[in-house]
């Protein structure tokens, strides 16, 4: 009798070879199985049948049938390997259609999918680990590095700082902006890594570490996390969904391999480096629970997905629609609805419980969530007015602040419609319509409207017909809608629609030609759109290998065209699909050839990236890039690494080894060696002249860049002579100055300095920089891009006078400063004469091009004095004595201005014996007294000398002071012990039990013990130890 072996459908992996091959018939008997060759058998069929026989073994007895039997997966979709029929049309032999089916052909007769599963898990794990041998995001690309450093930094933060500071700590360097479950995951990984090597996660010091052992550990955390969450969820879903849809075990195994070998997921998580599969695994578990009818567990798993990464919101509408539909149709089930709602609320509560308990514990210990901010508590994130209605001293206030900060970090609406260059609708539309010309609120509403329009149809189907076989389609349609139209989209977000779309392979007819063609097309296109992200860190090879391998395994272009033509399908459908896909495949291949062989024009450096994703012409606007030029300048005259980070200007960014900023309508890039300052400028098209930059009357505007830099860096002054003068007059300056040479005062635009220092009220350098960046991003004209990062000029007063500016700035996190900025912009632009602010400048140090600008207006401002400029600024909203002095010193050229803030007041108390008490607060009289004392001590450029001491007191540079102290201590002991002594300095900080806990309003006394151990080289005597204790505040 004829026996059917294998479990795949003809469309899943076989084709009819009736007239081309000889046949074999499996002939079974009670004692065994034998092969009888038919007149048309082929050698390939013989080997295939023999291998299948070894996998299958003796045939079991047929079970007794009890009543009506539903079609089983192994009977509803079978592959008839050989049939002993001679009737025309009945005699068919089968062979695999695509390579993946060929590789797994021998497993068709496997009694259980669990026999094949270990092999699948080993193979996909091997590919993941091999892919991880390549580089990662941000490798050797400091100071920010990339996603690898972000994940490592979160492990550092969660293990090294109190829980209440997780969402506040150093937000400029990859501040935590994922939900709490990611924080807990980072904590676990960080604790394990610290047991192996604590140096990997030492606070601040470990940033940018490229330790190969650390890379192995980080890669291992991704694989372990994936094998704990993502892969089990994928296995269970494919098994349940395939059985529900009547798909054979063998076909389900093929779909599982195809799903786990998905190139985009491996490239992003295991090469580029992230943990997306953890979130996707929780979503898969939620979908699997829906298939199994366990709706409450589905809610739990989806809350976990949201708790790990907020991008799971792409699926939220589908989850809500399906679960609600299952409670309403075919009949209303109130109990189920109530149970799902209750479980969801409880799950969210459990999710944030560790964060809440940690915050309350820190409050009890007196630990402030923002230890770097002095004075009154800053406004609450998202709801700045709420602080006025709450008691800031109440026990619950830190908890409210913590939760709002968490939400604010997770949902950064201030970033814009899309990041970098991503292939979604808004990027494509930006080619025709300049989206930056529209208010951010309008952009958000438009994104919301289009997103809802695109996802509502699919979710209505899920609600009214909550059918299990519709889950992958519904989830995919919703995620594609979010990716194409939603607010704040990143390239890597394409992983979210690709996941449920690839799950279609596990359904009925999932591995048929047409389904494979469309699923494969989406996956290869998705990987291609991420190529610009991958090639930044030289990941071309793993990209090519993984995408081409996946296409080959599934028989897809460019390796095969067989997926587009099959019998029984309309020719129009076949050729139409082939034509649509073919055009894109050819375009992708041509793009790769051009990108690899043709250099983009010098005025369009991002041309190929722009072509890849169809972004707007703003990113590819014509620009002029000058060659690198240099100025002879020693590090003692200028150290840009110190000067640009000490709180003068807040717009300089370090990209690789260059400092970049927009100045007077151009992007300036700086880098320095011991003898020269190197610079170049990048100019936008003339039509995009920044509104804040004065018009330069020259046919070659780049020629004035050298003049601009000399003015901006105040290079007319001899800094070495000034240092000698200050050191001679002040012993404290002489002590601190050697470690902080080259700190030079910048001559900034007065308007930029005014607004920047209004933002500095009750703030720190990191947060001020964020505010200024947001202000430029939303209201300043775009000049150009460097390494995909946009650079905007500073907005003019007129750009900040709209009625909606204040409310928008509050949404961006400016708090009460929003009112001051809007009011100051209105006064300067409408009530003051043009050039009024520049007219307050020191006549000896005017603003750049101020004379030309005033001459164009037929007016020259009368000379003024420092006191007059100071008093004039005090009349503006949000400007106090300190802000006025900052503007006078850094924007108006008054070198004698000495801004006195908390740092400077502490310096005056500690080093210059000001004030009998150790309080941080000081009166106007004391403010003036400190300034007058420093002016008398240091002279005309007292503000410059003050900046050196201010810089030396910043935590950013405290490593220099500590290093100097350690060197001094080691040298003292070495001198006592002899030249051959081996010196080891150990430093530990121990909290004084008698001192109060550290808070934002109290100082903590610490006991610093410095142990100096000296071991004589070659001496048999015991080590001589000396311990010195000192009190440090």
CORJOHU-V773782 format. One record per residue. RES is the residue in three letters. D_LAST is the distance of its C-alpha to the last C-alpha in Angstrom with 1 decimal. Layout:
{{RES	D_LAST} {RES	D_LAST}}
//
This chain:
{{UNK	92.7} {UNK	90.0} {UNK	86.4} {UNK	83.4} {UNK	80.4} {UNK	77.0} {UNK	75.2} {UNK	74.6} {UNK	76.3} {UNK	78.4} {UNK	76.0} {UNK	73.0} {UNK	74.0} {UNK	77.8} {UNK	80.7} {UNK	84.4} {UNK	86.2} {UNK	89.6} {UNK	91.8} {UNK	89.8} {UNK	89.1} {UNK	91.1} {UNK	90.2} {UNK	89.5} {UNK	90.1} {UNK	88.3} {UNK	91.0} {UNK	89.9} {UNK	91.9} {UNK	91.2} {UNK	90.8} {UNK	88.6} {UNK	88.2} {UNK	90.1} {UNK	90.1} {UNK	93.3} {UNK	93.1} {UNK	94.5} {UNK	96.5} {UNK	93.5} {UNK	90.7} {UNK	88.2} {UNK	86.4} {UNK	83.0} {UNK	84.1} {UNK	85.2} {UNK	81.9} {UNK	80.0} {UNK	82.2} {UNK	82.0} {UNK	78.1} {UNK	78.1} {UNK	80.4} {UNK	78.2} {UNK	75.2} {UNK	77.4} {UNK	79.5} {UNK	82.4} {UNK	82.8} {UNK	82.1} {UNK	84.8} {UNK	84.7} {UNK	83.3} {UNK	85.6} {UNK	85.1} {UNK	84.5} {UNK	85.2} {UNK	84.1} {UNK	81.4} {UNK	78.9} {UNK	78.6} {UNK	76.0} {UNK	73.6} {UNK	75.6} {UNK	78.9} {UNK	78.1} {UNK	76.9} {UNK	78.7} {UNK	79.6} {UNK	83.2} {UNK	83.1} {UNK	86.9} {UNK	89.8} {UNK	93.3} {UNK	95.1} {UNK	97.4} {UNK	97.6} {UNK	96.5} {UNK	93.1} {UNK	92.4} {UNK	91.8} {UNK	88.1} {UNK	85.8} {UNK	82.1} {UNK	79.5} {UNK	75.7} {UNK	74.9} {UNK	71.6} {UNK	69.8} {UNK	67.4} {UNK	70.4} {UNK	72.1} {UNK	69.2} {UNK	69.2} {UNK	73.0} {UNK	73.5} {UNK	71.3} {UNK	73.7} {UNK	75.4} {UNK	72.3} {UNK	72.7} {UNK	69.1} {UNK	66.3} {UNK	64.0} {UNK	66.0} {UNK	64.8} {UNK	61.2} {UNK	59.7} {UNK	61.1} {UNK	59.7} {UNK	56.2} {UNK	56.3} {UNK	57.6} {UNK	55.2} {UNK	52.3} {UNK	53.5} {UNK	53.6} {UNK	50.1} {UNK	48.7} {UNK	50.8} {UNK	49.6} {UNK	46.0} {UNK	46.6} {UNK	46.4} {UNK	43.3} {UNK	41.1} {UNK	39.7} {UNK	37.3} {UNK	38.1} {UNK	36.7} {UNK	36.3} {UNK	32.6} {UNK	30.2} {UNK	31.0} {UNK	33.6} {UNK	35.5} {UNK	36.2} {UNK	35.6} {UNK	32.0} {UNK	31.7} {UNK	32.8} {UNK	30.7} {UNK	27.6} {UNK	28.4} {UNK	28.6} {UNK	25.1} {UNK	23.7} {UNK	25.5} {UNK	24.5} {UNK	20.8} {UNK	19.5} {UNK	20.2} {UNK	23.7} {UNK	22.7} {UNK	21.2} {UNK	24.2} {UNK	26.0} {UNK	23.1} {UNK	21.3} {UNK	21.8} {UNK	25.3} {UNK	26.2} {UNK	26.4} {UNK	28.9} {UNK	27.3} {UNK	29.0} {UNK	32.1} {UNK	34.5} {UNK	35.2} {UNK	33.6} {UNK	36.1} {UNK	35.0} {UNK	31.4} {UNK	32.6} {UNK	34.8} {UNK	32.0} {UNK	29.9} {UNK	32.9} {UNK	33.5} {UNK	29.9} {UNK	29.8} {UNK	33.0} {UNK	32.0} {UNK	28.8} {UNK	31.1} {UNK	33.0} {UNK	30.3} {UNK	26.6} {UNK	26.1} {UNK	28.2} {UNK	25.6} {UNK	22.2} {UNK	20.0} {UNK	20.6} {UNK	21.9} {UNK	25.2} {UNK	26.3} {UNK	29.9} {UNK	30.6} {UNK	34.3} {UNK	34.5} {UNK	38.2} {UNK	37.3} {UNK	34.9} {UNK	37.8} {UNK	40.1} {UNK	37.7} {UNK	37.3} {UNK	41.0} {UNK	41.7} {UNK	39.5} {UNK	41.7} {UNK	44.9} {UNK	44.0} {UNK	42.8} {UNK	46.1} {UNK	48.2} {UNK	46.7} {UNK	47.0} {UNK	49.0} {UNK	51.8} {UNK	52.8} {UNK	52.8} {UNK	55.0} {UNK	57.4} {UNK	57.9} {UNK	58.4} {UNK	60.9} {UNK	62.7} {UNK	63.0} {UNK	63.7} {UNK	66.3} {UNK	68.1} {UNK	68.1} {UNK	69.6} {UNK	72.1} {UNK	70.7} {UNK	71.6} {UNK	69.1} {UNK	69.7} {UNK	69.1} {UNK	65.9} {UNK	64.7} {UNK	65.5} {UNK	63.5} {UNK	60.5} {UNK	60.5} {UNK	60.8} {UNK	57.9} {UNK	55.5} {UNK	56.4} {UNK	55.6} {UNK	54.3} {UNK	51.7} {UNK	49.8} {UNK	49.7} {UNK	48.7} {UNK	45.8} {UNK	44.3} {UNK	45.2} {UNK	45.3} {UNK	43.1} {UNK	40.8} {UNK	40.2} {UNK	40.9} {UNK	43.5} {UNK	46.0} {UNK	43.9} {UNK	44.3} {UNK	47.9} {UNK	48.5} {UNK	47.5} {UNK	49.9} {UNK	52.6} {UNK	52.1} {UNK	52.5} {UNK	55.7} {UNK	57.0} {UNK	56.6} {UNK	58.5} {UNK	61.3} {UNK	61.4} {UNK	61.4} {UNK	58.1} {UNK	56.7} {UNK	53.9} {UNK	52.5} {UNK	52.9} {UNK	50.6} {UNK	48.0} {UNK	48.0} {UNK	47.9} {UNK	44.8} {UNK	43.2} {UNK	44.2} {UNK	42.6} {UNK	39.5} {UNK	39.2} {UNK	40.1} {UNK	40.9} {UNK	43.8} {UNK	45.8} {UNK	46.6} {UNK	49.3} {UNK	51.3} {UNK	50.4} {UNK	53.6} {UNK	55.7} {UNK	54.1} {UNK	54.5} {UNK	58.1} {UNK	59.3} {UNK	57.8} {UNK	59.0} {UNK	62.4} {UNK	62.7} {UNK	62.2} {UNK	64.8} {UNK	67.5} {UNK	70.1} {UNK	69.4} {UNK	66.4} {UNK	64.3} {UNK	62.0} {UNK	60.7} {UNK	59.6} {UNK	57.9} {UNK	56.0} {UNK	55.0} {UNK	53.6} {UNK	51.7} {UNK	50.2} {UNK	49.3} {UNK	47.6} {UNK	45.5} {UNK	44.5} {UNK	43.7} {UNK	41.3} {UNK	39.7} {UNK	39.3} {UNK	37.9} {UNK	35.0} {UNK	34.5} {UNK	31.8} {UNK	29.8} {UNK	30.2} {UNK	29.4} {UNK	26.3} {UNK	25.1} {UNK	25.9} {UNK	24.2} {UNK	20.9} {UNK	21.5} {UNK	22.0} {UNK	18.7} {UNK	16.9} {UNK	16.3} {UNK	17.0} {UNK	19.6} {UNK	18.2} {UNK	14.4} {UNK	14.7} {UNK	16.8} {UNK	15.7} {UNK	18.3} {UNK	21.4} {UNK	22.4} {UNK	24.4} {UNK	28.1} {UNK	29.3} {UNK	30.8} {UNK	34.7} {UNK	35.0} {UNK	32.9} {UNK	35.0} {UNK	34.4} {UNK	31.0} {UNK	32.9} {UNK	34.9} {UNK	32.3} {UNK	29.8} {UNK	26.4} {UNK	25.0} {UNK	27.6} {UNK	27.0} {UNK	29.3} {UNK	27.7} {UNK	25.2} {UNK	28.3} {UNK	30.4} {UNK	27.8} {UNK	27.6} {UNK	31.3} {UNK	31.9} {UNK	29.4} {UNK	31.2} {UNK	34.5} {UNK	33.3} {UNK	32.1} {UNK	35.3} {UNK	37.7} {UNK	36.7} {UNK	39.6} {UNK	38.1} {UNK	38.9} {UNK	42.6} {UNK	46.0} {UNK	45.5} {UNK	43.2} {UNK	44.3} {UNK	48.1} {UNK	49.4} {UNK	53.0} {UNK	53.3} {UNK	55.3} {UNK	52.8} {UNK	52.3} {UNK	56.1} {UNK	56.6} {UNK	54.1} {UNK	56.7} {UNK	59.0} {UNK	56.7} {UNK	53.4} {UNK	51.2} {UNK	48.4} {UNK	50.8} {UNK	50.6} {UNK	48.0} {UNK	45.6} {UNK	46.9} {UNK	50.4} {UNK	49.4} {UNK	47.9} {UNK	51.0} {UNK	53.3} {UNK	51.5} {UNK	51.7} {UNK	55.4} {UNK	56.4} {UNK	54.5} {UNK	56.1} {UNK	59.5} {UNK	59.2} {UNK	58.1} {UNK	60.1} {UNK	63.4} {UNK	62.2} {UNK	60.3} {UNK	63.3} {UNK	65.3} {UNK	62.7} {UNK	62.8} {UNK	66.6} {UNK	67.4} {UNK	64.6} {UNK	66.2} {UNK	64.4} {UNK	66.0} {UNK	64.5} {UNK	60.8} {UNK	60.2} {UNK	62.0} {UNK	60.3} {UNK	56.8} {UNK	57.6} {UNK	59.1} {UNK	56.1} {UNK	53.5} {UNK	55.6} {UNK	55.6} {UNK	51.8} {UNK	51.4} {UNK	54.0} {UNK	53.1} {UNK	49.8} {UNK	46.6} {UNK	43.9} {UNK	45.8} {UNK	44.7} {UNK	47.1} {UNK	46.1} {UNK	47.2} {UNK	50.7} {UNK	50.1} {UNK	50.4} {UNK	54.0} {UNK	55.0} {UNK	54.2} {UNK	56.7} {UNK	59.2} {UNK	59.3} {UNK	59.9} {UNK	63.2} {UNK	64.4} {UNK	64.4} {UNK	66.8} {UNK	70.5} {UNK	71.8} {UNK	68.1} {UNK	69.2} {UNK	72.2} {UNK	72.6} {UNK	71.7} {UNK	68.6} {UNK	67.3} {UNK	68.0} {UNK	65.9} {UNK	63.0} {UNK	63.0} {UNK	63.2} {UNK	60.1} {UNK	58.1} {UNK	59.0} {UNK	58.5} {UNK	55.0} {UNK	54.0} {UNK	55.4} {UNK	53.4} {UNK	50.2} {UNK	51.3} {UNK	49.4} {UNK	46.2} {UNK	47.1} {UNK	48.4} {UNK	45.1} {UNK	44.0} {UNK	47.4} {UNK	48.6} {UNK	52.2} {UNK	53.8} {UNK	52.4} {UNK	53.3} {UNK	56.9} {UNK	57.4} {UNK	56.2} {UNK	57.9} {UNK	61.2} {UNK	61.2} {UNK	60.8} {UNK	63.6} {UNK	65.8} {UNK	65.4} {UNK	66.4} {UNK	69.1} {UNK	67.6} {UNK	67.6} {UNK	67.3} {UNK	68.5} {UNK	71.3} {UNK	73.2} {UNK	74.9} {UNK	72.7} {UNK	74.4} {UNK	78.0} {UNK	79.6} {UNK	82.9} {UNK	83.5} {UNK	81.1} {UNK	82.1} {UNK	82.3} {UNK	80.6} {UNK	77.6} {UNK	77.5} {UNK	77.8} {UNK	75.7} {UNK	72.7} {UNK	73.3} {UNK	73.4} {UNK	70.3} {UNK	68.2} {UNK	70.0} {UNK	69.0} {UNK	65.3} {UNK	65.5} {UNK	67.2} {UNK	64.7} {UNK	61.8} {UNK	63.5} {UNK	64.4} {UNK	60.8} {UNK	59.5} {UNK	62.2} {UNK	61.3} {UNK	57.6} {UNK	57.9} {UNK	60.5} {UNK	60.1} {UNK	57.1} {UNK	56.2} {UNK	56.9} {UNK	54.1} {UNK	53.9} {UNK	53.6} {UNK	51.2} {UNK	50.8} {UNK	54.5} {UNK	55.2} {UNK	52.2} {UNK	53.3} {UNK	56.8} {UNK	55.5} {UNK	54.1} {UNK	56.0} {UNK	53.0} {UNK	53.5} {UNK	54.6} {UNK	51.3} {UNK	49.9} {UNK	52.9} {UNK	53.4} {UNK	54.6} {UNK	51.9} {UNK	52.0} {UNK	49.7} {UNK	49.5} {UNK	49.2} {UNK	46.1} {UNK	45.9} {UNK	43.6} {UNK	42.2} {UNK	41.6} {UNK	37.8} {UNK	35.4} {UNK	31.8} {UNK	30.7} {UNK	32.5} {UNK	31.3} {UNK	29.1} {UNK	29.8} {UNK	27.4} {UNK	24.5} {UNK	26.3} {UNK	27.5} {UNK	24.2} {UNK	21.9} {UNK	22.9} {UNK	26.0} {UNK	28.7} {UNK	28.5} {UNK	31.8} {UNK	31.7} {UNK	32.1} {UNK	32.3} {UNK	35.4} {UNK	36.0} {UNK	35.4} {UNK	36.1} {UNK	34.1} {UNK	36.3} {UNK	36.4} {UNK	39.2} {UNK	39.9} {UNK	42.9} {UNK	45.1} {UNK	44.4} {UNK	42.0} {UNK	40.3} {UNK	39.3} {UNK	37.3} {UNK	36.5} {UNK	35.7} {UNK	36.6} {UNK	35.7} {UNK	38.6} {UNK	39.4} {UNK	38.3} {UNK	40.6} {UNK	41.5} {UNK	44.0} {UNK	44.9} {UNK	46.4} {UNK	48.6} {UNK	50.0} {UNK	53.6} {UNK	54.6} {UNK	55.4} {UNK	51.7} {UNK	50.4} {UNK	47.0} {UNK	47.3} {UNK	44.2} {UNK	45.3} {UNK	47.6} {UNK	51.1} {UNK	51.4} {UNK	54.9} {UNK	55.5} {UNK	57.7} {UNK	55.1} {UNK	51.8} {UNK	49.9} {UNK	50.8} {UNK	48.2} {UNK	45.3} {UNK	44.6} {UNK	44.8} {UNK	42.4} {UNK	39.8} {UNK	40.1} {UNK	39.5} {UNK	36.7} {UNK	34.8} {UNK	35.8} {UNK	37.3} {UNK	39.3} {UNK	36.3} {UNK	35.6} {UNK	31.9} {UNK	32.0} {UNK	33.4} {UNK	30.8} {UNK	27.9} {UNK	29.8} {UNK	30.2} {UNK	26.5} {UNK	25.5} {UNK	28.0} {UNK	26.9} {UNK	23.0} {UNK	21.4} {UNK	18.0} {UNK	20.1} {UNK	22.1} {UNK	19.1} {UNK	17.8} {UNK	21.3} {UNK	22.9} {UNK	21.0} {UNK	21.8} {UNK	25.4} {UNK	27.9} {UNK	25.8} {UNK	28.6} {UNK	29.0} {UNK	31.4} {UNK	34.3} {UNK	34.6} {UNK	37.2} {UNK	36.5} {UNK	37.4} {UNK	35.2} {UNK	32.2} {UNK	33.0} {UNK	33.2} {UNK	30.3} {UNK	27.9} {UNK	29.4} {UNK	28.2} {UNK	24.6} {UNK	24.2} {UNK	21.4} {UNK	21.4} {UNK	19.9} {UNK	21.7} {UNK	23.2} {UNK	24.7} {UNK	25.9} {UNK	27.7} {UNK	29.3} {UNK	30.6} {UNK	32.0} {UNK	33.6} {UNK	35.2} {UNK	36.4} {UNK	38.1} {UNK	39.5} {UNK	41.2} {UNK	42.3} {UNK	42.3} {UNK	45.3} {UNK	45.2} {UNK	45.5} {UNK	45.7} {UNK	44.1} {UNK	42.4} {UNK	42.3} {UNK	43.2} {UNK	40.3} {UNK	41.5} {UNK	40.4} {UNK	41.1} {UNK	41.1} {UNK	39.1} {UNK	41.2} {UNK	43.0} {UNK	42.7} {UNK	46.2} {UNK	45.0} {UNK	42.5} {UNK	44.9} {UNK	46.7} {UNK	46.6} {UNK	45.1} {UNK	42.1} {UNK	39.8} {UNK	40.6} {UNK	40.4} {UNK	37.0} {UNK	35.8} {UNK	37.2} {UNK	35.3} {UNK	32.0} {UNK	31.5} {UNK	31.4} {UNK	31.8} {UNK	31.4} {UNK	34.9} {UNK	36.6} {UNK	35.0} {UNK	36.0} {UNK	39.5} {UNK	40.0} {UNK	38.7} {UNK	41.0} {UNK	43.9} {UNK	43.4} {UNK	43.0} {UNK	46.0} {UNK	48.4} {UNK	47.6} {UNK	46.5} {UNK	48.9} {UNK	48.5} {UNK	46.3} {UNK	44.5} {UNK	41.0} {UNK	41.9} {UNK	43.5} {UNK	40.2} {UNK	39.1} {UNK	38.9} {UNK	42.5} {UNK	41.4} {UNK	39.5} {UNK	41.4} {UNK	40.9} {UNK	42.6} {UNK	46.4} {UNK	45.9} {UNK	48.9} {UNK	51.2} {UNK	50.1} {UNK	50.7} {UNK	54.1} {UNK	55.2} {UNK	54.6} {UNK	56.6} {UNK	53.7} {UNK	51.1} {UNK	48.2} {UNK	48.1} {UNK	45.4} {UNK	42.3} {UNK	39.3} {UNK	35.6} {UNK	35.5} {UNK	38.5} {UNK	37.0} {UNK	33.8} {UNK	35.8} {UNK	38.2} {UNK	35.4} {UNK	34.0} {UNK	37.3} {UNK	36.7} {UNK	35.5} {UNK	31.8} {UNK	31.0} {UNK	28.6} {UNK	27.4} {UNK	24.7} {UNK	27.2} {UNK	29.9} {UNK	28.0} {UNK	27.2} {UNK	30.9} {UNK	31.9} {UNK	29.8} {UNK	30.4} {UNK	33.7} {UNK	35.6} {UNK	34.8} {UNK	33.3} {UNK	31.1} {UNK	30.0} {UNK	28.4} {UNK	24.6} {UNK	23.2} {UNK	20.2} {UNK	18.2} {UNK	14.7} {UNK	13.4} {UNK	15.5} {UNK	14.7} {UNK	11.0} {UNK	12.3} {UNK	14.8} {UNK	12.6} {UNK	10.3} {UNK	13.3} {UNK	16.3} {UNK	15.7} {UNK	16.8} {UNK	16.9} {UNK	16.6} {UNK	14.5} {UNK	11.1} {UNK	13.0} {UNK	13.3} {UNK	17.0} {UNK	19.1} {UNK	22.9} {UNK	25.5} {UNK	25.8} {UNK	22.3} {UNK	22.6} {UNK	25.7} {UNK	24.3} {UNK	21.5} {UNK	24.2} {UNK	26.7} {UNK	24.4} {UNK	23.7} {UNK	27.3} {UNK	28.4} {UNK	26.1} {UNK	26.9} {UNK	30.2} {UNK	32.2} {UNK	29.9} {UNK	26.6} {UNK	25.8} {UNK	26.2} {UNK	23.8} {UNK	21.2} {UNK	21.7} {UNK	20.8} {UNK	17.4} {UNK	16.9} {UNK	18.0} {UNK	15.7} {UNK	12.6} {UNK	14.3} {UNK	13.4} {UNK	17.1} {UNK	16.9} {UNK	13.7} {UNK	16.3} {UNK	17.7} {UNK	14.8} {UNK	14.3} {UNK	18.1} {UNK	18.3} {UNK	16.0} {UNK	18.1} {UNK	21.2} {UNK	20.4} {UNK	19.8} {UNK	22.9} {UNK	25.0} {UNK	24.2} {UNK	25.3} {UNK	28.2} {UNK	29.4} {UNK	29.5} {UNK	31.3} {UNK	33.7} {UNK	34.4} {UNK	35.6} {UNK	32.5} {UNK	31.0} {UNK	27.2} {UNK	25.0} {UNK	21.2} {UNK	19.6} {UNK	15.9} {UNK	14.7} {UNK	11.6} {UNK	12.4} {UNK	11.3} {UNK	11.2} {UNK	14.5} {UNK	13.9} {UNK	11.0} {UNK	12.3} {UNK	12.8} {UNK	11.1} {UNK	13.3} {UNK	14.0} {UNK	13.7} {UNK	10.9} {UNK	7.2} {UNK	6.6} {UNK	5.3} {UNK	6.6} {UNK	9.0} {UNK	9.8} {UNK	13.5} {UNK	15.5} {UNK	19.1} {UNK	21.6} {UNK	25.1} {UNK	28.1} {UNK	31.5} {UNK	34.4} {UNK	36.7} {UNK	40.0} {UNK	38.9} {UNK	40.0} {UNK	37.6} {UNK	34.6} {UNK	31.2} {UNK	29.2} {UNK	25.6} {UNK	22.7} {UNK	19.3} {UNK	16.4} {UNK	13.3} {UNK	10.1} {UNK	6.9} {UNK	3.8} {UNK	0.0}}
//
